């Protein structure tokens, strides 16, 4: 029998009190909590609160396998996640979902995976696999699956698509919640969508949209990831709706994970004047209740999952405990690396390309919209810009910041889809990535066809990764697990990613996270115009442009 005693300022999020206390842990549980007489709180003691939960995250976007993600996240007081393995499922199907679950079990961290509801996300792109209603039902019956992941097919849910309704019914039959994904949806369509039993949304980017969804009983998950940043717009909701709010990162690259996690959002909220107990309720309590997570809330009898903080202003983490085990201390992870055999699951079946396959023949006039990239958002704009014509082809125009974008089918030999994009900022070279939501074909943006071709071929050579070409330099980070994740040390991956991100910015990109923004330019379920391997896609009419 292992036991541990710690004197702390216990932050009781349920009763909204702070009391000097002695916490006694026996094995993996909180055995007792005893008040210590004296002033409250005691400035000599650390603050203990329940561990932080990322309420919606695609682990794959960290470019790390779950065991390495956990190693970095615990440093910031994160003890668990609500994780959608949608990305790897689009590449490897059930094999990919099982890989994530099995790898996550190898470390002391509370991953809570969902059953992906939309694989493939749409019929307008080529994915590596599919999950039908029967497979989703099989997953929902598993104790390893806590919920039905984001129902991105909101048109299908509203219209009563039989396949969509079967998946929702499978979750409800198991008493498990259904996550939503409905950017910009309002009115009667939203009421129908919520009426299907969909309980959350993490896609709101305006207060008005979030307030309408809250009024219908939805939980709003405030997202602050590497590309999509909605915290500043939505945090005022915490004042009047603390029981309906949660925090998430959704998609977080490894360098961002090294810098901070959910604890950083609490610190930002306090700095803006919001109540610390409201913030902790969103960060620690609400996800556990909503998803029925096996995570302790610092109550007697609970699993000993808690965090020691320097204070309730900067939320600096002194130590993180999961099931009574100290997994992080003073900025250092106690979860070892390179101790887990990792099977490389992947699907990558194309040959290198040639520059002439990237030609975009010029018609009499350019009638399709140019994709308008918006820094910090997943939505794009439809822009009426005229590209440059060179030798009978439409070409990148650095002066206008109108660049060529390509999506290459990674699963079989096929024609390359090409279009044009504004506000990427590159003045030379190209970048490419096999992290391209949701089907994870290769997406690339570049100033000239030779650089584009080279960047794409570097990704093909590695069977997945991110690459940058320009200024006489070549950078590439291989992602051999499904073309999405590395099996290397997480801190090493973060350092390598930081270097390649710096290279892209040296080539002129003004985006805060060029590769994260790039990965969403093929995400068809977010309006307004995107590019799939099958062509330019209109997110408003949900169809491919002619």
Beta strands, then each sheet from edge to edge (+ up, - down):
strand 1: 3-12
strand 2: 17-26
strand 3: 29-35
strand 4: 47-50
strand 5: 52-57
strand 6: 78-84
strand 7: 110-115
strand 8: 145-151
strand 9: 178-180
strand 10: 200-201
strand 11: 219-223
strand 12: 245-248
strand 13: 306-309
strand 14: 317-322
strand 15: 325-329
strand 16: 332-333
strand 17: 370-373
strand 18: 380-383
strand 19: 388-390
strand 20: 393-395
strand 21: 402-408
strand 22: 417-422
strand 23: 430-433
strand 24: 442-446
strand 25: 465-470
strand 26: 473-478
strand 27: 529-532
strand 28: 535-538
strand 29: 543-544
sheet 1: 3+ 2- 1+ 4+ 13- 14+ 15- 16+
sheet 2: 5+ 6+ 7+ 8+ 9+
sheet 3: 10+ 11+ 12+
sheet 4: 18+ 17- 22- 21+ 24- 23+ 25- 26+
sheet 5: 19+ 20-
sheet 6: 27+ 28- 29+
end
